[in-house]
Amino acid sequence: MKRVCAFLLIFCTLMMISPVGVYKSEAAVAFKDVPSDSWYYTHVKYVTEDPRQLMVGYAGNFGPLDNLTVEQFIKITVAAAGRSVTVPQGQYWGDVYTPIGLELGFVLPGEFTDYKRSITRAEMSRIIVRALPSITGEKDISYDVNVIKSKMVDYDSIPSNLRDYVCKCYQLGILVGGSDKKFNPNGTLTRASAAAVIHNMLDPTVRTPVVVEEASEMWSDAEFEAYLRSSDGTFINVTPISKIENRKIYWRSTTGAPILIPETNNPGVNDLVYNMAKIVAYHTIKTKGYLTMSYVDDPIRSFYSLRYYVSKGMTAVNNYGDIALRIYTDPIKSWTAEKYFPGQQKGLSSYWWAFGSLKSTGDIVGYEPGMDRNMFHWTMPRYEEIIKQVAMVVYGPTQGLAFYDYVIQECDKWYVIDKEYSAQFIGTKPEMGVEVIYHYPDSIPQPQFWTSRPEVRK
């Protein structure tokens, strides 16, 4: 009888302890309350399979609809920072982790009077920003408050002492708002939502950072999606698109069924594609160009393809597009590297870019053959802007700008030097955070660049 009572006492104690306690993680697929088709499945799987045991389950459940508490999030950030903690037998885990969070500076004395209450989204931002230097090395995060205000309709409801932290998290794409443009700073988070935030916090490659340039002009998600659904094909070919749901573009498979791009080797690629498509579609209409996108679901080599043309008529002249980007589902060996730099490619390429005419008829005024080509600007700002914004989404704001500068510089040379132009490069450019492969002339008569996927988009 005593043994039964002792067992019941232990069981009840375990049930009372937070699901983010210090017990061994269960695989996400084992949780009875985490369906494989739920939006949070990937995030729960990520945080529960992390060896640091960031979030765990209890009695076969994860508790996705339960609220996350202050002490639970302190425990998560302490573990994420690599701090090894042993909870003495019989001691409450929260009483061990909270002092460590104070010691590390993730929380300051007096900021919370109740560590067992639910944490708000704004309070979570503050802890995240303080913990990032220890977790990802990110610090000195810059943002344009006016851009964020234009994207966040409830900015004024953020407590004044937390606004800087919220803006930094929002800028990085760690904690963002919904399609209604509300951040909901004083709202709490379910464990499912918290898993998504923690995934973003730890893995910068799955984030969707704010793109500053022209962000205040950019159309909303609803406007973008409404246009695609009603497009008559004048500016955008929407035939390859099956449907759009929850900021995801589903593509028509070879069988006609809607499919998403697999994320196994490129986590967050569907979010990345959505944001790129939104940006390029906006500029396509603005410049009266033409855009076609597709996902090639091929058992040998599958990839997402984006091709922008300065005009619809250019589709009959250029098979590749004036701004073209492929994202390979499985990274590959660059055929440019194999041909011109055999054995020198150190990694694999996830992205392939090609650039054609970045000007329209009538843009170059006064030029005649034989004149000094250096006297004219051969790439127009309206097309340069598209490359810049897409590169910032793909590589991150800083690395994207570095890639953009490199590409535009080479495209300018291509135009100015004309038939005598040649260039080659293979190697890692630290300012871009990726391996770059470039050789001109190559297999197509326009500049093309291969790059790896950045480990961190920044």
Buried (B, 14 or more C-beta within 10 A) or exposed (E): EEEEEEEEEEEEEEEEBBBBBBBEBBEBEEBEBBEEEBEBBBBBBBBBBBEBBBBBBBEEBBBBEBBBBBBBBBBBBBBBBEBEEEBEEEEBBBEBBBEBBBEBEBBEEEEBEEBEEBBBBBBBBBBBBBBBEBBBEBEEBEBBEEBBEBBBEBBEEBBEEBBBBBBBBBBBBBBBBEEEBBBBBBEBBBBBBBBBBBBBBBBBBBBBBBBBBBBEEBBEBEEBBEBBEEBEEEBBBBEBBBEBEEBBBBBBEEEEEBBBBBBEEBBBBBBBBBBBBBBBBBBBBBBEBBBBBBBBBEEEEBBBBBBBBBBBEBBEEBEBBBBBBBBBBBBBEBBBBBEBBEEEBEBBBBBBBBBBBBBBEEBBEEEEEEEEBEEBBBBBEBBBBBBBBBBBBBBBBBBBBBBBBBBBEBBBBBBBEEEEBEBEBBEEBEEBBBBBBBBBEBEBEBBBBBBBBBEBBB
